[in-house]
Amino acid sequence: MNDATLPADLVLRGARRLLADLGAATLTELPLADGRRADLIGLFRDGRLAIVEVKSGPADFRADHKWPEYRAWCDRFYFGIPPGFPQPLLPENAGVIASDGFEAALLREAPEQALKPARRKAVTLRFARAAAARL
């Protein structure tokens, strides 16, 4: 393992801590209505939703072509990456969170694309039902 890769569960853990510090309730592996599964989703107090697609390294990013589909389910979309990940690989229209598994830093804010009210309600209900089922 080089400094641009880290196990995905460690990247996820740090990104989850960052979203919590920013005031979001979070869930991992949330199934979406289109059959995809969000690595990490955060629900903020104001109802905004953020999805973080976790990449363990450059090879993981290059192999994934489904990430643009997550944009339809959130207000902000981020990549969660390990320290040392070559950021020029990532698209400019996504936020970037770097995580070492213990702490994380917001390297680039994601542009906001407000969800339509019906979609926001559907995702929020899915989030709530999944959270309740996991209790």
N, C-alpha and C positions, 0 to 999 in steps of 0.2 A: 504494500500500500504506500503510495506517495503522498505528499502534502496536499494534493488536489483531490484526493478521495478520502472518504470516511464512511463507515457503515451508515446506511440510510436511517436506521433507528436513532442514531446519535444526532444526526442533522435534524431529524424530526423533533427530538426532545428539546433541543435548544430553541428551535423555531416556535414550538408550542409555548415555551416559557416566555419568549419575547411577546407573542400575541397576548398572553395572560397579563404581562406587565403593561401592555397598552390598553387593557381593559376588556379583552374579549374572552368569552367562554369558548372553549375549543373542544372539538371532537376529531379523532383520527379515523381514517378509513370509512368515511361517510358515503354510502351508496347514493348516487344521484339518479334522477328519473330517466336519464338516457342510458343507464347501465354502467356508466363510468363510476369510479370510486375516488373521491377526493382524499389525498394523503392526509391533509390537515385543513380543517375549515374553522374559521373564527366568526363568532357572532358578537358584534359590538353592542353596547348599550343603546345606541341610536338605531339599531336594526340593520346596520351595514354588515355585509358578509365579505369575508376575504378567504381565498383559497390559496394554500401553499403547496406547490408541486415539488416534492423533495427529489433532489438529484445527488447521488452519492459521488459522482465524478463526471468528467467529460464524456466517457464512453456511455454512461447511463443517459446523459442528455442527448447524445447523437443517436442513440437507438430508439428514442421516444418521439413519435410524431403525433401523439394524441393530445398533447398539452393545450393546443389552441381551443379545444372543445370545452375546457373548463371555464373559459371566460363567460360563457352563457349562464353560469350559475353563481356568479359573484359580482360584487361591486369593484373589488380589487383583486388582482392576480399576482402572485409572487412565485419566484423560484427560491427554494431553500437549498443552499449549497454549503459545502465544507470550505474552510479557509484554504486559500491557494487555488481555488477553482478559477480557471481563466474566464473572467467576466465578459470579454469580447464575444464569446460563443453565444451568450444569452441575448435574446431580442430586446431592443430598447423599450418596447411598449409593455414590459413586465417589471414588477418590483423585484428586488433582490434582498434576501436575508441570508447572511453568512452565520453558520452555527458550528461550534466545536463539540456540541453535545451537552455543554454545561451552561453556556451563555451564548447569546446571539446578538448581532448588530444589523440594523436596517441600513443597508448600503445604498439602496435606491428605492424611493417611494414608488408605488404602483400608480399609474394613472387611474382615475376613478371613472367607471362606466356604470352609471346607476341602473340597477335592475328595474324592470317594469314591476308595478305593484303586485300583479298576479303571480309572477315568477318569484318575487321576494317572499310572498306569503307561502308559496309551495315549498320553497327551500327551508324557510324558517320552521314550518310545521314538520318537515322531514327531520331537521336538526333536533327539534324538541322531542319528537317520538323516539328517535334513536337514543338521545340522552336519557330519557325515561327508561327505555328498555335496558340500558346498560347499568342502571342503578341496582 
